[in-house]
Amino acid sequence: MTNSFRVLTVGDGDLSFSLAIKRAYPDLSVTASTLLESPAELIGTYSNSFAIIHEFTETWNETILYGVDATRIQDKLSLLFDNNNNNKEEEELQLFDMVLFNHPHLGSDTLLESEEKHATKHHVLLAHYFHSAKQVLKKPKKKKNGAAAAAAIHICLCGNQPQTWDVMGAARNNGLHCRTETSIDCPIDSWLFPEGTEKYVLSRVESHYRAKRKFRNGKLGSKHFLSRYGYMHRRTEGDRFRGTDREMNVQQSVNYVFVRDADNTETSSLMPKEVSADVWTCSVCRLTFSKEELLTEHLKNPALPDLQSPSVDKGVSQIIPVKKSVEAKQSQKKQSPFQPPDSNNSTVLIEAAVSKEFESTRIKWLCRQSSFPLSKYIKSKKQCEDAIKQGMIFVNKQVALDTGRIVHENDVVSLIEKNECVEKTAELPASLVELSMGVKIIKSIAFDDIGVPSLVVAYKPVGMRCVGQFASDTLEMIVKSHFEYRLGSVDLNCQSLSKVDTGCAGLCVLSLGRATDNTMPPSKIIYSFTVLVHGSPDDSWRSGVYVTLPKSGSRNWKRQKTSNDTTDITTSESKLDLSEALFVQCKDTYHMKDDQSAHNAVSTLVIQSSHDNGRLANTISFTCRELGYPVVNDRFAKRESASLPRRMKNLLKQKVCIGCYQVKICDEVASVVSIEPHNRTQSNFWREQLDANFVKLEANKSVPT
């Protein structure tokens, strides 16, 4: 097809959006771009991009641009034009009919300072993106009927972002108006191609195109049309993201397509505009500055993302933004082109031929069968998938890129030594070893003659089961697999003595031993939960009170209460057995600035118990609710949660403020293991956050308009 419709995508995460467009319309010319500097950095952030890069560049023969700032796209293209010594006509052919940007976001760090500042920062991003995209669009050409085929700029936003970030204002200031506004579940030809454009045929959906089910079934809030072609909405953190699907929600997503105004076909100037003797204004986003130098610096880097450290897990106050200037990026050495691993240049750890019994089987199933040699190192489907994503499994000397690949008789399957899933972890620090899925080994106790600990204290994240050997992602199996790899081929038994709720994070105690040993569990374990609750308990709670555990009712949440229902929960200052009671101590209370009543306060409680029948966090939440101090973000306390300040709700999202942060193992020698509680459970943290915001709001009110 002559004069192919040229598309440029910016900020495309794992590049699945670019690949999905190319799969849907193979006749389009699609150029993908990312802010990340190299293929190695992209694959390190999104492991699935290994296969995407290979298909996009090798199968479809398309181009990927690295180190592209969405607010300065023209810089990258100008550099390419200069290197290729193109003339004006050739440069015009390399411009684009449409520039696309899906779900732009710079991070949530500025939410800690001000929602207004957060919105302004993203308005600046949109304004400078529009201005930059205009520089790389084809100029409109008159057709025989007098109509102009206008090049366009696309942006996809969700929720209330279009209003709070003022996308229409950002477009209007750059001489653009909205041509199309559609939902993301509509076929993309309804907004991708302008009227009068040569028709392109939508390609058939191949079986291996489809993205994972959660990206297709609306679980993330929207059903994107391109998800059937493999598009997956990913967070900026990539594989390091440890949040829930709720934090990836993109409800009410809308595609906006903007075109130049009829009387504004030229790009606006980037020269600063002097308003008065001491005020300089950016002509793109209308931000004002006191000095021309500040404006010049702003134009160099209008909007940079907040990059978070992958090890952050202590709460929002400890996230440190790291920013990199465009000059620093350009000064870095050029990365060598991406090359997949070569089995000839790597040490083959193990190699085996596929026998007749495994004819036409999938490689991710084959590698973990006990009769196949690779199962010596690959014990689970997750490990096999990781090895394939890292390019460490080869079939007939060619790297395997698809976890669902089917192998045949006499195929040779190889595993090279660099695979992370088979490296020994003995070199890792014994004090704190971070395992897969956010699990951390906090302490190991009482080692035997070959180094097997009898007890292990591990940190379990929210959403993980403690008990179970039915899957590889339970706490028992993750800890068991870790120590088996660390100690070699030793067969171990692992049993979780703690039954902390799946929806609660915290410390858990596990017994560990060789399969032939009979390990004796400790006589008692006392758990200490840190909880943030609504309300202000009376002064007697400062020294601590004992609360009897409910004998019934905590699990009957589906049943409607009746007038005959009575609670058997009582409080006492007399000492009770912790196996049948809770010891509750109020550490701190914070009263909101705008209301000193007990109804608008939050308190931090430390609750101890040795009750080990499971669901202890659920029992604690039920008990606090019955006592009139529900846990913050408890799903049965929505009225109290709705009364929280908006800033607090934005930072908390939907996370329940409860966790187990200390365990006391009562054995021959008592052992206490503890970690720092999460910031969200500390009333002092909210005092610092909300009081500072309150002072700022009061100061803004006092400034005359």
SULCORBEL-V141484 format. One line per field, one symbol per residue. phi: phi as a letter, one per 40 degrees, with the letter a starting at -180 (. if undefined). psi: psi as a letter, one per 20 degrees, with the letter a starting at -180 (. if undefined). burial: # if it has 9 or more other ideal C-beta (glycine too) atoms within 8 Angstrom, else .. A space follows every 10 residues. Layout:
BEGIN
phi = ???
psi = ???
burial = ???
END
This chain:
BEGIN
phi = .cfdcbbbbb fcfcgccccc ccccbcccbb bcaacccadc cccccbcccd ccdccccccc fbbbbbgccc cacccccccc ccccfccccc cccccbcabb acfcabhbcc cccacccccc dcccdccccc cccccbcccc bccccgcbcc cbbbabbbfc ddcccfcccc cccbgbbcca abccccdccc bcbccgcdcb cccccccccd cddccbcgcc habcdcccbh cbcbcccgcc cbcccccbcb cfcbcbbbbc cdcbcccccc ccbccacbbb bcccbgcbbc bccccccccc bcabcccbcc ccabhccbcb cbbbcccccc ccccccdcbc dbccbbccca aacccccbdg bccccccbcd cbdcccbbbb cccccccccc gbbbbfgbcc bbccccbbdg cbbbbcccdc cbccbccccc cabcbcggcb ccabbfcccb gcccbbbbcb ccgbccbhbc acbccdcccd ccccccchcc cbbbbcccbc ddcbcicbbb cbacdccbcc cccabbcbcb bbbchbcccc ccchbcbccc cahcbccccc cbcccbcbcb bacccbcccb abbbbccabb ccccaccccb abbcbbbbab cbcgfccccc cccccccgbc ccgcccbccc ccccdccccc ccfbcccaac babbccbdbc bbbabcccdc cbcccccccc cccccccccc ccccc
psi = pqlqopppqq lldjjhgghh ghhgnhiqop pqqqhqhrhg hghhgohiig hggggghggi lrqppqkopi ilhhgghhhg gghilqrhhh hhhjrqhqpq opmqpjrjhi hhgphghggg hhhgggghgg gghhhjqqqp pprhjiqpnp qrpqpprrcj ghghimhhgh ghijkqqphq oqqiiqpiii igprqiqppq ppqqoqhjhp rqhhihjjhj hqnphihijj ppoqqhicii pjarhhijpl qlpppppqrq qhjmiqqrqj pqpogahjpp ppigijqqqh qhhhgghghg mhoqqopqpi jpkjrhijpo ppqpqhghgh iqqpqqqppq qphhjqpogq qqqprhhjpk qqhhgghjph iphiihhoir hghggghghi kjpqoljppp ipijppqrpi qppqpqhiph ijqqjhiqph hnppaqkjpp ogqpqnqahj joqhqpoqpp rqjpqgqpji qijqgghggg hghghhickp oqpppoiqlq qhjpqapqpq qqrqhiqoqp qqhqpppopp ppqqroqrhh igiqqppqqp iqhhilihpp qriipqqkpq qqiqprpiij rqoppohqpp pqhiojrhil qqqpqopqqj pkjqkhhggg ggghghijmq ppjpijlhgh hhiqqhghhh hhcjppmqqo jpqoonbgop pppqrpqqhi iohhghgggh ghhgggghhh hipq.
burial = ....###### ########## #####..#.# ####.#.##. ###.###### #######..# .#.####### #######..# #........# ##.####### ####.##.## #..##.#### ########## ########.# ..#.....## ########.. ##..###..# ######.### .#.#.#.#.. #..#.....# ........## #...##...# ########## ########.. #......#.# ..######## .......#.. .#......## #########. ...###.##. ########.. ......#.#. #.#.##..#. ....#..#.. #.#..#.### .#.#...#.. #########. .#.##.#### ########## #####...## #.#.#.#... ######..#. ##..#..... ..#.#..### #####..#.. .######### ##.#.#.#.. .#.####### #######..# .###.##### #..####### ####....#. .#..###### #####.#... #...###### ...#...... ........#. ##...#.##. ######.### ##.......# ########## ##..###### #######.## ####..#..# #..#..#### ##...##### ######.... #.#.#.#### #######.## #.##.#.... .....
END
